[in-house]
Amino acid sequence: MSAARPLTALRAIAVTATLPLLLTACGYGSAAKKEDDKAANTAADAGKKLSASEVRIGYFPNLTHATALVGLQEGLIEKELNGTKVKPQSFNAGPSEIEALNGGSLDIGFIGPSPSINGYVKSKGSNLRIISGSASGGVKLVVNPDKIKTLDDLKGKKIATPQKGNTQDVAFLNWISEKGWKVDPESGKGDVSVVRTDNKVTPDAFKQGSIDGAWVPEPTASKLVSDGGSVLLDETALWPDKKFVITNIIVSQKFLKEHPDVVEAVLRGTVKTNEWIHANQDKAKASANARLEAEGGKPLDAKVIDPAWPSIAITDDPLATTLKTQSEWAVKAKLIEQPDLAGIYDLTLLNKVLKAAGKPEVSDAGLGAK
């Protein structure tokens, strides 16, 4: 199965040993995590440390961050670090993760393209690099079928996005513009009311009727469907080749300069995690859900995770040309000024890892660091 191909049977996001897998399958995700972490730490302690004693890795508790969920849950990333400890940090929004990266409290992060662009531009190209892709797709427009039956019915309705200027917000504003409708990007008011709502709050807002639908990533989209919503549009259908970047891996330029060996080791871990996900889909899904349980206190219900998983494509390719398109959308929406993205990518270490693994190299679309 190719790395950018949509997950079937809910793209297995795991790499787990037999006992931990049985535990996660039985719903004992936290117990499995402790056992896996213990085993990973023991193996790591036996190895020689790299140039940093620890690496701080950020991610969201979203299925679109499956590489992080599985790689951390199963110890696949830490296994490559030869004694360097992983310090995971969970975030709920891109700006807070960018702030942590820029503030020096985070080294490497899984994050969407819009925050990556914003962080790079605001720092004038000095604070981060995109070093790999992680996922494509997994974004849907879900609506109340009693109020909205066609795309034209969205006019005059209240539709949620996760945050002003985030990846889904930019995509929805662009879609609205292409319909010929007008919306003020700052207030969200216009022919469609764009209501910026945290993904944790969106399902309750939908059930209460304060929003009529949402343009959101998984698993929020499938949660809305389980609450009576209907998928009106899968964003994948809007893109050439049905691919678009939804999650990148970024790194602090300072950390990359000082600890390239650690960054390379993390990338070996993510590439191996993605390979494992494609080869072990059901086990991977169970592992991802176990990590989500550890984060939120309970796993996703099967009626949510089962339909969500196949819409996400796990990939090492950052799909750089689609990031360029998303930046153009943000400019058109007047959320950012025309950015200079030259140097936003440094795929040197990723391509080194891919070559060593016998995999094809990936492109930075002319936006690589010199």
C-alpha positions as CSV (number, residue, x, y, z in Angstrom):
1,M,0.0,0.0,0.0
2,S,1.5,3.4,-0.9
3,A,2.2,5.9,1.9
4,A,-0.3,8.4,0.6
5,R,-3.1,6.0,-0.1
6,P,-6.3,6.5,2.0
7,L,-6.6,4.2,5.0
8,T,-8.9,1.3,4.4
9,A,-10.4,-0.5,7.4
10,L,-9.4,2.5,9.4
11,R,-5.7,2.9,8.8
12,A,-4.0,0.9,11.4
13,I,-2.1,3.3,13.4
14,A,-0.1,1.0,15.6
15,V,3.0,-0.9,16.1
16,T,2.6,-2.9,19.1
17,A,3.8,-6.1,20.6
18,T,1.4,-9.0,21.2
19,L,0.6,-8.4,24.8
20,P,0.1,-4.7,24.7
21,L,-2.1,-5.1,21.6
22,L,-4.3,-7.6,23.4
23,L,-4.6,-5.1,26.3
24,T,-5.6,-2.2,24.0
25,A,-8.1,-4.4,22.1
26,C,-9.7,-5.2,25.5
27,G,-10.0,-1.5,26.2
28,Y,-7.1,-1.3,28.7
29,G,-5.2,1.4,26.7
30,S,-3.6,3.1,29.7
31,A,-2.3,-0.2,31.0
32,A,-0.9,-1.1,27.6
33,K,0.7,2.3,27.3
34,K,2.5,1.9,30.7
35,E,3.8,-1.6,29.7
36,D,4.9,-0.4,26.3
37,D,6.5,2.8,27.7
38,K,8.4,0.6,30.2
39,A,9.7,-1.7,27.5
40,A,10.7,1.2,25.3
41,N,12.5,3.0,28.1
42,T,14.3,-0.1,29.1
43,A,15.5,-0.6,25.5
44,A,16.4,3.1,25.2
45,D,18.4,3.0,28.5
46,A,20.5,0.2,27.0
47,G,21.6,2.3,24.1
48,K,24.0,5.2,23.7
49,K,22.5,8.7,24.1
50,L,22.5,11.0,21.1
51,S,23.4,14.7,21.3
52,A,20.4,15.6,23.5
53,S,19.2,13.9,26.7
54,E,15.6,14.4,25.7
55,V,13.4,15.6,22.8
56,R,10.1,17.3,23.4
57,I,7.5,16.3,20.9
58,G,4.1,18.0,20.5
59,Y,0.9,16.7,18.8
60,F,-2.9,17.0,18.9
61,P,-5.2,14.2,20.2
62,N,-6.7,14.0,16.7
63,L,-6.8,11.0,14.4
64,T,-5.1,13.2,11.8
65,H,-2.1,13.0,14.1
66,A,-2.1,9.2,13.9
67,T,1.7,9.0,13.3
68,A,2.3,10.7,16.6
69,L,-0.4,8.7,18.5
70,V,0.9,5.4,17.3
71,G,4.6,6.1,17.3
72,L,4.4,7.3,20.9
73,Q,1.9,4.7,22.1
74,E,4.0,1.8,20.8
75,G,7.4,3.3,21.5
76,L,8.4,3.2,17.9
77,I,9.8,6.7,17.9
78,E,11.7,6.3,21.2
79,K,13.1,3.0,20.0
80,E,15.2,4.9,17.4
81,L,16.6,7.4,19.9
82,N,19.2,5.2,21.6
83,G,18.7,6.5,25.2
84,T,17.4,9.9,24.4
85,K,14.1,10.3,26.2
86,V,10.9,11.4,24.5
87,K,8.9,14.1,26.4
88,P,5.4,14.2,24.7
89,Q,3.2,17.3,25.0
90,S,-0.4,17.4,23.8
91,F,-2.0,20.6,22.4
92,N,-5.5,21.5,21.3
93,A,-4.7,24.4,18.9
94,G,-1.9,25.2,16.4
95,P,-1.1,28.7,17.8
96,S,-0.3,27.3,21.2
97,E,2.0,24.7,19.7
98,I,3.8,27.3,17.6
99,E,4.1,29.5,20.7
100,A,5.7,26.6,22.5
101,L,8.1,25.9,19.6
102,N,9.1,29.5,19.3
103,G,9.4,29.9,23.0
104,G,11.8,27.1,23.4
105,S,9.6,24.7,25.3
106,L,9.0,22.3,22.4
107,D,11.5,20.8,19.9
108,I,9.4,18.9,17.3
109,G,5.7,19.1,16.6
110,F,2.9,17.5,14.5
111,I,0.8,20.4,13.2
112,G,-1.4,21.6,10.3
113,P,-0.2,23.6,7.3
114,S,-1.8,27.0,8.3
115,P,-0.2,27.2,11.7
116,S,3.1,26.1,10.1
117,I,2.8,29.0,7.5
118,N,1.8,31.5,10.2
119,G,4.6,30.5,12.5
120,Y,7.2,30.7,9.8
121,V,6.0,34.0,8.4
122,K,5.7,35.7,11.9
123,S,9.2,34.7,12.8
124,K,10.4,35.9,9.4
125,G,11.6,32.5,8.6
126,S,13.8,32.1,11.6
127,N,12.0,29.7,14.0
128,L,10.8,26.5,12.3
129,R,11.2,24.1,9.4
130,I,8.8,21.6,8.0
131,I,10.8,18.3,8.0
132,S,8.2,15.7,7.0
133,G,4.6,15.1,6.1
134,S,2.4,13.0,8.3
135,A,-1.2,12.9,7.0
136,S,-3.5,13.8,4.2
137,G,-7.3,14.2,4.2
138,G,-9.6,13.5,7.1
139,V,-11.7,16.8,6.8
140,K,-15.4,16.9,6.2
141,L,-18.4,19.2,6.1
142,V,-21.0,17.7,8.3
143,V,-24.5,19.3,8.6
144,N,-27.9,19.0,10.2
145,P,-29.8,17.2,7.4
146,D,-33.1,18.7,8.6
147,K,-31.8,22.2,7.9
148,I,-29.3,21.7,5.1
149,K,-29.8,19.3,2.2
150,T,-27.6,20.8,-0.5
151,L,-24.5,22.9,-0.6
152,D,-26.5,25.9,-1.7
153,D,-28.5,25.6,1.6
154,L,-25.4,26.7,3.6
155,K,-26.2,30.3,2.8
156,G,-27.6,32.0,5.9
157,K,-26.6,29.1,8.1
158,K,-24.1,28.8,11.0
159,I,-21.1,26.6,10.3
160,A,-18.3,25.9,12.7
161,T,-14.6,25.8,12.1
162,P,-12.0,25.0,14.8
163,Q,-10.3,28.4,14.9
164,K,-9.9,31.6,13.0
165,G,-7.1,31.1,10.4
166,N,-6.6,27.4,11.1
167,T,-6.4,25.0,8.3
168,Q,-10.1,24.1,8.1
169,D,-11.1,27.7,8.6
170,V,-9.0,28.8,5.6
171,A,-10.3,26.0,3.4
172,F,-13.9,26.8,4.3
173,L,-13.5,30.5,3.6
174,N,-12.0,29.7,0.3
175,W,-14.9,27.4,-0.6
176,I,-17.3,30.2,0.4
177,S,-15.5,32.6,-1.8
178,E,-15.6,30.3,-4.8
179,K,-19.4,30.0,-4.3
180,G,-19.5,33.8,-4.8
181,W,-20.6,34.5,-1.3
182,K,-19.1,37.1,1.1
183,V,-17.9,36.6,4.6
184,D,-15.8,38.9,6.8
185,P,-12.7,36.8,7.7
186,E,-12.2,38.5,11.0
187,S,-15.8,38.3,12.4
188,G,-17.0,35.4,10.4
189,K,-20.2,37.3,9.6
190,G,-21.7,37.3,6.1
191,D,-23.6,35.1,3.7
192,V,-22.6,32.2,5.9
193,S,-21.9,32.7,9.6
194,V,-18.5,31.1,10.3
195,V,-18.5,30.2,14.0
196,R,-15.0,29.5,15.3
197,T,-15.5,26.8,17.9
198,D,-13.1,24.5,19.7
199,N,-13.4,20.9,18.4
200,K,-14.2,19.7,22.0
201,V,-17.2,22.0,22.1
202,T,-18.5,21.5,18.6
203,P,-20.5,18.3,19.2
204,D,-22.4,19.8,22.0
205,A,-23.0,23.0,20.0
206,F,-24.3,20.9,17.2
207,K,-26.7,18.8,19.4
208,Q,-28.0,22.0,21.0
209,G,-28.6,23.6,17.6
210,S,-26.4,26.6,18.1
211,I,-24.6,25.6,14.9
212,D,-26.0,24.0,11.8
213,G,-22.9,22.2,10.7
214,A,-19.1,22.2,10.8
215,W,-16.1,21.9,8.5
216,V,-13.9,19.8,10.8
217,P,-11.2,17.1,11.0
218,E,-11.6,13.6,12.2
219,P,-12.7,12.4,14.7
220,T,-14.9,15.4,15.3
221,A,-16.6,14.9,11.9
222,S,-17.6,11.3,12.6
223,K,-18.7,12.3,16.1
224,L,-21.2,14.8,14.5
225,V,-22.4,12.1,12.2
226,S,-23.0,9.8,15.2
227,D,-25.1,12.6,16.7
228,G,-27.3,12.8,13.7
229,G,-25.3,14.8,11.2
230,S,-24.8,14.1,7.6
231,V,-21.6,14.4,5.5
232,L,-22.3,16.9,2.8
233,L,-18.8,17.2,1.5
234,D,-15.4,15.5,2.0
235,E,-12.7,18.1,1.4
236,T,-10.5,15.4,-0.4
237,A,-12.9,15.7,-3.3
238,L,-11.9,19.3,-3.9
239,W,-8.2,18.5,-4.4
240,P,-6.2,17.3,-7.5
241,D,-5.2,13.7,-7.0
242,K,-7.5,13.6,-3.9
243,K,-4.5,14.6,-1.7
244,F,-3.8,17.6,0.5
245,V,-1.6,18.0,3.6
246,I,-3.5,18.0,6.9
247,T,-0.5,17.3,9.2
248,N,3.2,18.3,8.9
249,I,6.1,17.5,11.2
250,I,8.0,20.7,12.1
251,V,11.1,21.4,14.1
252,S,12.7,24.3,15.9
253,Q,15.6,25.5,13.7
254,K,17.7,25.9,16.8
255,F,17.1,22.2,17.7
256,L,17.7,21.1,14.1
257,K,21.0,22.9,14.0
258,E,22.2,21.6,17.4
259,H,20.8,18.1,17.3
260,P,20.5,16.8,13.7
261,D,21.2,13.3,14.9
262,V,18.1,13.4,17.2
263,V,15.9,14.8,14.5
264,E,17.1,12.1,12.1
265,A,16.3,9.5,14.7
266,V,12.8,10.8,15.2
267,L,12.2,10.7,11.5
268,R,13.4,7.1,11.3
269,G,10.8,6.5,14.0
270,T,8.0,8.3,12.1
271,V,8.8,6.6,8.8
272,K,8.8,3.2,10.5
273,T,5.6,4.1,12.3
274,N,3.9,5.0,9.0
275,E,5.1,1.8,7.4
276,W,3.8,-0.2,10.3
277,I,0.4,1.6,10.1
278,H,0.0,0.6,6.5
279,A,0.9,-3.0,7.2
280,N,-1.2,-3.4,10.4
281,Q,-4.3,-1.3,10.0
282,D,-6.6,-2.8,12.6
283,K,-3.8,-3.0,15.2
284,A,-2.9,0.6,14.5
285,K,-6.4,1.8,14.9
286,A,-6.5,0.1,18.3
287,S,-3.2,1.7,19.3
288,A,-4.3,5.2,18.2
289,N,-7.5,4.8,20.2
290,A,-5.5,3.6,23.3
291,R,-3.5,6.8,23.1
292,L,-6.6,8.9,22.7
293,E,-8.0,7.1,25.8
294,A,-4.9,8.0,27.7
295,E,-5.2,11.6,26.7
296,G,-9.0,12.1,27.2
297,G,-9.9,9.4,29.7
298,K,-12.0,7.3,27.3
299,P,-11.5,5.8,23.9
300,L,-13.5,6.7,20.8
301,D,-16.7,4.7,20.3
302,A,-16.5,2.3,17.3
303,K,-19.3,4.2,15.6
304,V,-16.9,7.2,15.5
305,I,-13.5,5.8,14.9
306,D,-14.6,3.1,12.4
307,P,-15.9,5.6,9.8
308,A,-13.3,8.2,10.6
309,W,-10.2,6.1,10.0
310,P,-10.5,5.3,6.2
311,S,-10.7,9.0,5.3
312,I,-7.2,9.7,6.6
313,A,-4.1,8.9,4.5
314,I,-0.9,8.4,6.4
315,T,2.1,9.7,4.4
316,D,5.8,10.7,4.8
317,D,5.3,13.1,1.8
318,P,4.6,16.7,3.0
319,L,2.7,17.3,-0.2
320,A,4.4,20.7,-0.5
321,T,2.5,22.0,-3.5
322,T,-0.8,21.8,-1.5
323,L,0.7,23.9,1.3
324,K,1.5,26.5,-1.3
325,T,-2.1,26.4,-2.4
326,Q,-3.4,26.7,1.2
327,S,-1.1,29.8,1.7
328,E,-2.7,31.4,-1.4
329,W,-6.1,30.8,0.1
330,A,-5.1,32.5,3.3
331,V,-3.9,35.5,1.4
332,K,-7.1,35.6,-0.7
333,A,-9.1,35.5,2.5
334,K,-7.0,38.4,3.8
335,L,-6.0,36.4,6.9
336,I,-2.3,36.9,6.0
337,E,-0.2,39.0,3.7
338,Q,1.6,37.4,0.8
339,P,4.2,35.2,2.5
340,D,7.7,34.4,1.5
341,L,7.8,30.7,2.1
342,A,11.3,30.1,0.7
343,G,13.1,27.9,3.1
344,I,10.1,26.7,5.1
345,Y,11.1,23.1,4.2
346,D,14.2,21.1,5.0
347,L,13.6,17.6,3.8
348,T,17.3,16.6,3.8
349,L,17.1,14.3,6.8
350,L,13.8,12.8,5.7
351,N,15.1,12.0,2.2
352,K,18.2,10.5,3.8
353,V,16.0,8.2,5.9
354,L,13.7,7.4,3.0
355,K,16.7,6.5,0.8
356,A,18.1,4.2,3.5
357,A,14.8,2.5,3.7
358,G,14.6,2.0,0.0
359,K,11.7,4.5,-0.4
360,P,11.4,7.3,-3.0
361,E,12.5,10.8,-2.0
362,V,9.9,13.5,-1.7
363,S,9.8,17.1,-3.0
364,D,9.8,20.5,-1.2
365,A,8.2,22.1,-4.3
366,G,11.1,24.6,-4.5
367,L,10.6,25.8,-1.0
368,G,13.6,24.1,0.6
369,A,16.2,25.7,2.8
370,K,19.4,26.6,1.1
